[in-house]
Amino acid sequence: FFSADHRMVCFGQKQQQGGHLLLVNAPSGADTSAVYKHLESQLPLKVLNATSTYLPGVDLDLTVGNPHGLERTATLAKSALYLAQNGSVPVLEVRDASQRHLAEIQKLVGRSNTVPLTTILMYKPLKDLIVEAKGDIGKLQTTLQDYGHMFRGSYEPTHNSVDHMTRAQFDKMFNKLKSHATEDDKVGLKIVKNFLSPILGLDVQNEVHIEPRYPVYDAVMQFNRFGTAQLAKELVSHLQVGASTRRLSALHRLEGSNVAHVPACTHCEAVLRRLHKDLVGSPNGRLHSNLPACSACLGLSRLQLVGSDLSSTEEAPKSVNVADLLSQLAAAGANGQMVVEGADSQRLAQVLSTLVQPAPHAGSAGAHSMDGVYQLSEDEKGKHWHDIIRYNEVFQKCSKNCNARSESILDQLLYHRIRSLELDIHTQKGSLFWAQEAPVHDWWMSHDTIKGWYETNQFPTLSTTLANIRSFQKMVPNHEVLTLWINVNDNFGGRFPKRGHRPDDLDNLLKKHLGEKNIFTPAQLKGTNASIQKGAKAGWPTLAQLQGKIIPVIVEGANFYADAQDLAESKMCFVAQKDVAHKDMIHRHNWNVFFEQTGSFESLSRDIDQAGFVSRHWVEAQWAHQQSIRKRAHHIATKSLNYHHNTWAKTHTPNGFPFLPFRSGHKGFDSATAMEPQRIMTFRASTGDLWGTNDNAVFASHHDTTPDGKWVEYQWYLTNANSHMQKWARAGIAFRQSKNDEGASYFSLVRPSSVNLPAQVQLRNEADAKTIAATARVKHAANFKARVRYNHGQTECEGYYSEDGQNWRLIRSTSIHGRLQHHGLIVSTKNNSHNADGTQYQFVFGNVTKNGKPMHAADFPQIHDMGMVYSVPRLRDGISDEATDMY
């Protein structure tokens, strides 16, 4: 937020004329008319208000008592945009607006390439809100609930911090209110306190710094801290530093609440589109993406340093040579005359030094250049990025409670490209009065002990889940490193571990199902170093070194698994420390290199990263996801796994590489070509239903010429999005008598899209007959085998499924009159449905073989539309990802 002693730094020419839209989110009940009156008297441009036009601005409550508030906001935003494009400065004010309202306005304004938008939050401190309630408990409850939705607590102060509060002050305020409240009001106050306390972090911290919950504001101003004239003065100075009219140019926040405006070069514009495509349409996209200005951006700019109209606080700089800093900036590519107007040189030097000389990442052998690109060390030069990027230099999506998701574990791994799973295990399930013990040397898979008795889980035990993961290892033997976060929810029985459910039993179970050689252990990270932490500081293995490996981490129950260095080094799993409250505690146990940070503790993730360790956050919203990336959380746990439906949660590249580096282009990382080594084909289509007497599907085939009497066998695995799909959309391999006739006889083995529907054999014994089906016995199989043989005028057909790729179970065998000589891939989506991001349904075929010989898309050259086909189908090798890409 802007206060009188802050300076402003501007890159770009000073704006003399032109429109500017002010979006103000003000507290309920605040009289803002005086602010706008002062603003109108100082600005050369006209500020419109509600008395002169339908549009804007004062006391327009769009969020309370109006079921169509969002639509009304959008209408007013369009009107404001029209007026701003014609040179006016409309003020669109909302009261206690949600992030959704603000995002809608930013989205509308972002479609224009001529109107700058400044989003401002005017707020009142928590203490003032309580005082102004004047004993009206009902009003106070509503006010504090609104406050809790707009602000959150942070352990450490940041440039977004607007207030500070201790737990003692918080308790004192509520105790004072309770002393004058009725019994009914006391109940309401308790509810509000219990709601607000964890949001601010005062349930676990003694003091917190309060900041806006959503990163959508350019300025945060305390409404009653200054007089209305001072607020208007700050707004005027903010508008007069100007703004570029380029679509992607935006305010870029630097340390100390200074503001810089930098046009984007071609490279940075492309990076912004890939890194945060959802912010491209926003005029403040660069601010919210934290994308630094590179030398090429400065080369496009006219550099002008603008101080405030207050006198400088520094007569003569003693320790900082501002001229030297400016010359360095010029050498880096800044173009044009440089002017300093009454600016505090020490303050400006502090800001510019972060731009000229970014601090190198702790623990890195290389350094960062001016444009933020990592400079390779001598040992790293000439190597592929996969051989030099380390495990702790990337971030990824983590599947929270993976066994209870709508997407099967295999589909999470194969389709949604997730390489981080959370496993919740228990030794018993049921209730306090009756419980069922888990099998010896095994655990129940369930998020909750009691719910575990009735909630839907994909696999009942840990052993069956690990067997499913082992199946994935066989499908993709050179997969990128897979991290397992294991919550042992009963702490191995505490001080008295149950026989068959001890830490050693868990280690043996992991070795049995995953293979000891496939597990990356604490001892391997330690190496020849004195401790596991020092091993991490010396350098994690690279992504290439960890291919095919699994890293198990104990979260809940960690202290009962290994509570000393020697014990931790001898185990199969790492142990994670949970919710570190201070950065000095990061090194408290020299065997902790994994950390789980939640709530207000998330602010320490950057310190954990700088120490060379790995952290995990929990998120369920886009703003929290972006904040976790900025705070450098390596594993971002979420239940929003379907990247078509929640595009913001996507952390893989267009070709399916499951990780992204924190910095675009880090060590030569190329998102356009990054991929995981596996052999897959992607088939997209939108059709009618494959059922009844006439087929509606897309069939990619080839003509088989195998001699009579010989079996032709196909094997493959098949994956799809699972959730948010038409449940009877399906795909598989089919054998047809005719490639064009919709009613021809055929035999197929297909898998439906829903995780709750098993694979099935579908067939038509003779032309124009009804389709019949037989289903598999299990729901979560992804390995399939089908084979046919033409003999004595008929084709013998068999369809199998497997849970591990080795043990096959027959679904259905039959004989169909005539030769089924057209073999290929078939897709049917049942109706004209699409993914939430507008793309066609996508089915991924992996490891397709014909009699043991690998097959590719080119082996199915003939693509035929049968019946109702709503769009052009696509078949290609590799991942065909048309959804929003983060890079």
N, C-alpha and C positions, 0 to 999 in steps of 0.2 A: 504494500500500500504506500501511498505517497504522503510524506510529511515534509515540513518546511526545510529540514536539513538534508534532504536527499537531492542528488544531482541527476540529471537526465542526459543520456548519451544517445545521439541520433545519427544514424547512417542513412543518407538519402536527402534530397533537397527539401527545403522548408516549404510547407504548403501554405500558399497565400489565400487561395479561393477554392471552393469545392465543397460538396456535401460531406457530412459525417454523421453517422447514426450512433446515438448513445442508448445503450440498453442498461437500465438501472433496475437492480433487484433491491428493493427497499423494505425495511421492517414494517410490519403492520402497525398502523397508528402513528407513524412518523410523519410530521408535517414537512414535506420536501419542497413546498411551493416557494419558500424564501430562497432556497438554493438555486432554483431555476430562474428566479427573478434576478438575482445577482449575476448569474451566468449570462442571461440575455443582455444585461447592461454592459458586460465586459467584452463579449464576443462581437466581431463585426458581422457575423452571420446570425440570421434570425432563428431563435429557438421557439418552436411552436408549442402551444399548450392546448389543453382541452377546450378552452373558451373560444379559440379562433378556428378550430378545425375538428373534424371527426377523429383525426389521429391523436395522438400522443399523450399526452403526457403526464398530467398530474392526477394522482389518486385514482388511477384505473386499476381496480382490483379484478384481476383476470383469473384468479385461482380459487377463490372462495365463493361457494354458493352458486356456482355456474357450471352446469353439467357439460357445457360446450366451451369450457375455458380455453382449451388448446386450439380449437378451431377459431375462436375469437382472437386469440393471440396471433395466429398465423395471418388472419385478415388484417389486423393492425400492422403487423410487420411488413406486409406487402405495401400498405399505404405509406408507411414510414420510408420504405425503400424508394418508392416513387418520388417522394418529396426530397430525399437526400440526393437522388440522382439529378435533381434540378437545383442544387446549390444550397438547400436548407440544412439545418441541423435539428432534425426531429429527436425528441426524447421519448423513448418507449419505456414506461415504467411499469413494473410488475411488483407485486407484494408477496414476499416469502415464496417465490416461485420455485418449482421443482427443477431438477436438472433436465428433465424431459422438455419443459417449456423453453428453457434457455437454448437447448440443443436445436429445437425446432426453428427458433429465430435465427440462430447462427447458420443453420443449413440454408434457410431462405436467402439470407444476405450473402452467403458464400457463393451463390449462383451468379452474383453480379461481380464484375471485375473492375468496378469504378468506385464503390462506396466502402470506405473504411468503417469498421465496427469496433467500438470500445465497449466492453462488458464490465460493469462496475457493480460491486456488492457493497451496499451501505448497511451497516450492522450496528447493533447496540450490544455492549458487553452483558454477560450473564447477570452480573450484579445489578446493573441498571434495569434490566428487564424485571427482576424480582421487586425492586423498589417501585417501579412504575405501576406494578399490578395493584398496589395499594390495598392489599388484603383480599382482592377478588381471586379466590382460589381457582374457580373455573376458567377465568381468563388466563391465569398463570399457567395452568396445565396445558392449554392450547398453545400458548407462546413458547413454553419450554419444549414441547414436542416438535414444533416447527424449528426451534433452535437445534435440536438434536438431529434433525434431518439435513441441516445445512452445514453443521460443523462437526469436527472430530478432534480427538486429542492426539498429540504426538509426544513421544518421549523427549526428543531434542528440539530446540528451536530451529526453524528454517526461515527462508525469506518469505514464506507464506503465513508465518505465525502472526496472529492478530491479538491474542490474549494469553494470559497465564493464570493458572489457578492451582491451589494446593488442595489436598483432600480435607485438611482442617477447615479451610475457608468454605469448601463445598458443604461439609457436614454442618458447619455453623449456620449457614444460610437456611438450610432446610429445618434445622432444629428451631430456629427463630420463627419460621413460618408455622411449624407444628404447634408452638406454644400458644398461638392465637387462632388456631383452626378448630373446627368442630370435629366430632368423631368421624363423620362421613368424609370431610375434607382431608383428614389425616390419612385415610385409606388412599384417596386420590394422590396425595403428595408422595406417599410411599411408592405407588406405582410409577409416578413420573421420575422419582429419584432412581429407582431400579432400572428404568429405561435409559436415563441420561448417564448414569455413572459408568457403565461399561462402554458406552459410545465415546465418552471423553477419556476413558482409560483410568479413571479414578478408582475403579474397583481393585486394581492391582498396583497402581503407582501412587506415590505420595504427592507428586506434582506433575502437571502436564502443560504443554503449550498447545493452544487451540488454533486450528487452521480450517479453512473452508474444506468441506468434504469433497466437492467436485472441482477438478482443475479446469474450470471454464471461464475464470475471471482474469481480466487484465489489471484490475485495480481493486483493492479492498479498502474501504474507508469507514472509519468509526464515525457514525452519524453525529454524535454529540460531543466528539472530542474537540473539534474546532468550531468556530462560528460559521454561519452559512457563507459569509464572504470568503473565508479561507477555503472552504470546500470548493466554491465556485472558482476561486483563483487557481487551485490545483487542477481542476478540470480544464480550465483555459490553457494553462501551460502544457497540459498533456496533449490537447488538440493541436496546439501551435507548433509542436516539434514535427508534425507532419507525418505522412504515411504514403508509401508508394501505392500506385494504383494497380500494380501487378497482382494477379489473382493469388499467387502463392506467397507473396511477400506478407510478412506479419510481424507483430511485435515479438521480440525475443528477449526473454527475461534473463538478466545476468545476476551475479551475486549482489546483495545489498539493495534489492528492489529497484535497480536501475533498469532502464528500458532502452533497447536498441532496435533499430528498424533496418533490416538488411534484405535487399532483393536476392532472390535465389538464382544461382547459376544453373546451367542445364543439368549438371551432375546432381546438385543438391535437390533440384526439382524432381528428378527421377527417383532419388533416394527417399524423398518425402512421400512420393506416390506409393512406393513399395513399402516403406516403413509404417506409415499411418494413412492408408488410403481414405479412411473415414474422416480425416482431418483436412484432406485436400480442398474440399468445398468451403472450408471455414477461412475467413480472412485472418484468423489468429492461429492457423494450423501450425505455423513454425514455432510459435510460443509453446503450444501444448505438446509438440513432439520433442522439444529440447534439442533440436538439431542445431549444432554450432555453425557459425559462419566460417566458411573456408576462404582461402586467399582469392579464389576465383569470384566469390560473392563480393568480396571487398573491391575487386577490380571493376565490378559493374557499378559500384557506388561512388557517390561524391561524399567524402568523409567530412563531417562537421561535428565538432564537439560543442554542445550547447549547455552552459551552466544556468542555474536559476537566476532570477533577478535580484536575489539577495547577495550581499557582499560576501566575498570569499572568507573563509575562516582561517586561511593560512596565508600569512604575509609572504614568507619565502620558504619554499620547500628545502628541507635539509638532507633527507635521506633518499629521495626519489627524484630521478632525472626524467621529467615528463617529456622533454624534447627527445631524449634517447628512445623512449618508448614509442613516440610518434614516428621517429625515423625507422624503427623496426617495423612498424605497421605499414609504412609506405613501401619499404623494401619487400614486404609480403604481398604487395599488389594493390594496396588502396590507391585510388585515383582521385586527383583533384586537390584543391587547396584545403589546408587544415587550419581551422580557426578555433581558438580557445577563448570563450567569452566569460570571464569572471568565474571560472570553475576552480574548485578545490583540487589542486594538482595531486595531492596524495590520494584523495578519493578516486579520481580518475585513473591514477596509476594502478590502484588496486583492481579496478574493473578491467582495464585494458590488459593487465598482465595475464589474466585468465584467458584472454583471447589470443595473445601473442605467444605465450608459453604455457600450454595446457600441462597439467601435472601428469607424469607417467603413471600407469597403473602399478600398484604395489605388487611386487613379486614377479614382474615381467622383465624379461631380459632385454627387450627392445624399448623403444621410446615412441612418443606420438609426435607427428608433425603438426604444423600450424592448422591444417584443415582437419585434424582429429584422426588421421589415418595412421595406424600402427606402422612403425618403421622396423623392418626385420633385422634381427641380429645376424652376425656373420654365420652362425651355425644354421640359421633358418633360411638363409637365402638359397634360392634354387630348388627348394622343396615345395611339394604340393601343400595347399592349406590344410588338407586332412591330416597331414603328417606333423603339423606344428601347432594347430589349435588344440588346446587342452580341455579336459573335462569341465573345469571350473571357469571357462571363458565363454560358455554358451548358456542359454536359458531354454526351457522346454515346458510343455504342458504336462501336468501330472493328473492322473485319473483318481479322483477322491472316491473312496469306498468302491473300488472298481468292480467288485463282485455283485453289487446291487444296482448297477447302471442298466439303462435300456439297451445299451450296446454291449454285445458279448465281448469277453476279454480278447478273443482272437481278432474281432473286428476293431477293437480299440487299437490293437497293435498293428494290424495289417492295413486297415483302411484309414483310420484317423491318425495314423503315424505317431502314436503315443509310445514313449519309451520310459515312462515313469508311472508306476502303479502303487496304490495304497492298499494294503491287505490288512483287514481287521480280523483278528482271531481270538477265540475263547476256548476254555477247557470245558465249558458247559453251556447249555442253553435251556431256556424255560423260565421258571419263576422262583421266588424265594421258597415256595412251598413244595415245588416239584421241579426237578431239573434233570436233564439227561447229560451224562458225562460224554466227552468226546472219546473216540477210540484211542487206545494206548498208542503213544508215539505219533499222535496226530492232534489237530485242533479243528473246532468248528469255524467255518467262515461266516461271519456275521458282524454287522456294525454295532449291534446292541444285543446284549444277552437275552433279554426278554423278547425283543422283536425277532430275534433269531429263530424263534419257534414258529413264527407265521409269515415273516417277510419273505419276499421272493428273492432268492439268491441263485446265481447261475450254477455254482458248485457248492456242495454241502461242506466239504472239508478242505483243509489246506493241501493235503496230498493230491486231491483231484485238480485243484487249481494249479499246483506246480506242474502236474502232468500236462495240463493244457498249455502252460508256458513252455514246457519242453517240446510240445508239438510245434509251437511257433519257432523254436530254435531250429528244428529240423526243416521247416519250411524256408526260413531265411537264416542259414547258418552263419553268414557274415553280417548279421544285423548290427546296427549301432548299439552302443552300450545301453543296457536296460537296468534301471534302478528300481528296487522294490523297497517301499517304506512299510515296515511291518509294525502294527500296533498289537502288542501282546496285552490285551485289555485287563487281564487278571494278574499281571505282573509275575507270571510263572508260579502263582501260588504264594507270593511274598516270601517271608522268611522260611517257610516250610513248603518247598516245591513239591508238587504232586509227582509221583512216580510215573514215568512215561511222558511227562509234560515239562521237563526241565530244559535249561538252555542247551545242554548237549544233545538232547533229543531233537530240538529244532535244527541244530547244525547238521545232524545226521540226516534229517528229512530233506534238507536243502541239497546236501551232497548226493543223496540217493536219486532225486528226481531231476536236478539240474546239472549234475556232474561237477565234481570238485574242481576239475581243470577249467570249467567255464565260469567260476566264481572269482571275482577280484576281491581279495581279502585285505584287512588292515595290515597284516604283516607284509604284504606286497607293496602297499603304499609307503610303509615305514622304510623298507629297504635297509640300507646301512646307516640310516640316520638314528639319532638318539631317541626319537619318539615319533608317534604317528603324525602329530601336528607338524613337527619339523620336516617329516617326509612330504607333507602337503605343501609346506612353504618352499621346499626344494623344487617342487614341480609335480603336478598331477600328470598321469600318463596322457598322451595325446588321444584324440578320437580314433585314429588308426590303430593305436596299440590296444584300445579297449574294444575293438570290433569282436562281436561274438561273446562278450563278457556280460555278466550280471553282477550288480552291486547291491547286496541286501543291507538294509539299514534298520536297526531297531529304534523305534520312537517311544511308544508307551512300553514300560517295562525295561527301559534301558539300564536303570540302576541295578536291577536284579539280574540282568544278563551279564554285565561286566562293569565293575565299579573300581577297577584298578588298572594301571598301565599294563602290567604283565598279563593279566587276564584278558584285557581287550585285544592285545596283540596276538593272542592265541586263538581267537574266535573266528568264525566264518563271516560274521556280520559286523558292520560298523555300528556304533551307538551314537544316537543323536541327542543333543542337549536341547531342551525345550524352553522357549521364551526367555532368552538371556536378557536381563534387565539393564545391564551396563556393559560397556565395551571392555572394561577390565575383566569381566567374567568370561570373556571369550576364551582366554588362555588358562582358565582355572583348572581344567582337566586336560592334560596334554594328549589324551586319546580321543577327544571330541573334535571331529572335522566336519560333521554335519550338524545343522541347527534348524530347528523348526520355530519360526517367529510368527506370532499371530497378534492381531489387534494392534495396540500401541507399541508393541515390541518390534514391529516390522521396520521401524526407523533404523535399527541397528544392522540391518542386512548389508548396507554398504560397508560398514566396518568389518563385518564378517567376510565379505568379498575381498576387501583390501588386505585382510590377514591371510588370504589364500584358501579360505574354506568355503563351504557350500551351504546355502540356506533354502528353506521352502516356505511359501506363503499359501494361505487359503483365500480364494477370491470367488465371487459369483456375480460380478458386474464389470462392465467395460472400464470404468474409471479406476477401479481397484486393480484390474489387470495391468493397465498402463502404469499405474503408480508402482506396482511390484517390479516391473521392468526397470523403471527409473531408479528404484532402490536397489537394483541388481540382485533380485531374488532369482536363483538358478532353477528352481522347480516351482511352478505355479499351479497349485492343486485346485481343481474345480470339478463340478458335476456337469458343466456345460461342455460336453465332449464333441458334439456334432458341429463341425466347423462350417457346415452349410447353414445351420440355423443360428449359430453364434459365431459370426465371422471374426469378431474381436478376439476370440480365444484361440485363434489359429497360430501355431508356432512352427509350422513346417513350410518348406519351400514349394514352388510349383511342381517340382519333380519328386516331391515326397521326402526330402531329407528332413529328419525330425527335429533338428535343433537350429537355432539362430544365434549368432554372436550378438553381444550387447551393442557392438559398434558395427555399422554397415561397412562391409569390405574389409573387416578385421583380418589381418594376415593373408589377404588375398582371397577371402571367402567370396564366392560367386553364387548368389542364390539362383541365378538363371540356369546353372548347370549342375548344382549340387544335387546328388541323389544317392540313395542307398543301393548297394549291389544286390540286385535281385531280378528275376526274370518274370515280368508281369505284362499283361495286356489289359487295356481299359476299354470297355464297351459302353457307350452312351446311347440312349434311345428314349422315345416316348411313344407308346403304342396302346392299343386296346388290350383285351384279355386273351390269354392262351388257354382256352377252355371251350367246351361244347363241341359242336360239329364243324365249326370254322375257326381257324386260328388268326389271332391278331398279334403279330410279333415281327421282330427283325431277326433274320437268319444269315449269319456269315459262314459260308461253307466252302468246301472243296469236294471234288468228285473222287471217291475212293475206288481204287482199282486192285485191291487185294484179291488174290486168287481164292476161288471157292474152297471152303473147308478150313480156312485159316482164321484164327481169332485176330481181331483188331481191338487193341486195348488203349483207352485214354485215361490218364490220371491228371488231376488238377486240384487246386484249392480255389475257393471262391469267397469273396468278401464284399460287403456293401455297407452303407451308412447305418443300417438298422433302425435308428430312431427318426421320427418326423418324415416317414415315408409311407406310401400306400402299402399295407402289410402284405398284399398278395402280388406286389411287383416281384418278379423272379427272373432268374437267369440260370444257364447251365449249358450242357452239351446235348445235342439232339442228333438223331439219325432219321432222315426222312426219305420217303420214296420219291417225292417231288419237291424241288426247291421253290416252286412258284404256287402250286395248288394249295389253297388254304385248307382244304378238307382232306389232304393226303394222309395216308397212314404214317405213323411215326412212333419213335421211342425216345424219351428224353429223361434226363436226371437233372432236376432243377432245385435251386434253393430259394425259398421266399425271403423277402427283405426283413420280416419281423423276427426278432430273436426268440419269440415264443412259438414259432411255427417250424417244425422239422422239415428237413429236405424230403423230397418225394420224387418218385418215378411217375411221369405222366405219359400215357400212350394212347394211340388209336389203332385198334386191331385191323381195321379195314377202312377204306375211303368213305368219307362222309358219315362215319359212325361217331358216337359220343365219346368224349375223352374220359378215361378212367385213371385213377391214381392210387398209389400205395405209398405210405409214409414211413420214414425212419423211426427208430425207437427213441432216439435222443434228439434234443433240440439244438445243441451247440456244435455239431460236427461241421467242419469246414473242408475236410479232405474227401475227395470223391473219386470213384473209378467206375467206368462204364465200358463194356466190351460187347462186340457184335461179331457174328459169323454167319455167312451165307452158305447154306447147305441144303441140297435137294429141294430147291424152289421156295425156301422160306429163310427168314433171318432170325437167328437166335440172339436174344438180347438179355443182358444182365446189368443191374445197377447196384453199386455198393457205396457205403460210407464208412469213414474211420475217424476216431477221435484222436489218434496219435500218428496216423500215416503209415502204420504197419499192420495192425490187426483190422481186417476188413469184415464188415457185416453186410449180408445180402438184404436189399430192400425188396426187389422184385425181379423175377426172370420170366421171360415169355418168348413165344415164337410168333412172328408176323409174316403173313403170306407175301411173297415177293421180295425183291432186293431193296434194302434201304441203303442206297449207294451215296447219298448226299450227307456228309458228316460236317458238323460245325458247331459254332456258338450261337445260342439263341437267347433273346432278351424280350420280355414282355412286362409292361408296367401297369397293366389292367385298365388305366385311364390316362387322360392327359394331365398327369400330375408332374410337378417339378420340385426341386429342392427349394428351401426358403430363400436362397440367394439367387434364384432364377435359373440355375443350371439344370440340365437334364439329369435324371437318375443315372448313377454311374455304378457299374459292376466291374470288379477287378478280378481277373483270372490270373492265377499264379502257377508257375511250374507246370504248364500244360505240356504233356508228352503224348506221343503216339507210338506205341510199342517201344517205349523207352527213349525215343528220339525227341529232343526239345522242339517245340513249335512256337511260331511267332505270328504276328498279325498278317504278314505276307502269305502265310500258309492257308489263309482263309480269304481268298481274293474276291469271292462273289458274295456281295451283300444284297439280300433280297427283302423287300417290304411285303409283308403278308397282311391283308386286311387293313384295319385302321392303324395308320402310322402318322403321328402328328408333327414330327420334325425330322430333320435329316440326321440319321444315325452316324455315329463316329466309332471307329475301331482303330486303335493304335497301340504300339508298344509303349510301355512305361506308364507313368501317372499322367492322366489328362485332367489337370486341375484348373478349372475356369473360375473358381471361387476367389474371393478377395484374398490377395496375397499381401502378407505383412511387409515384405521387402519389394 
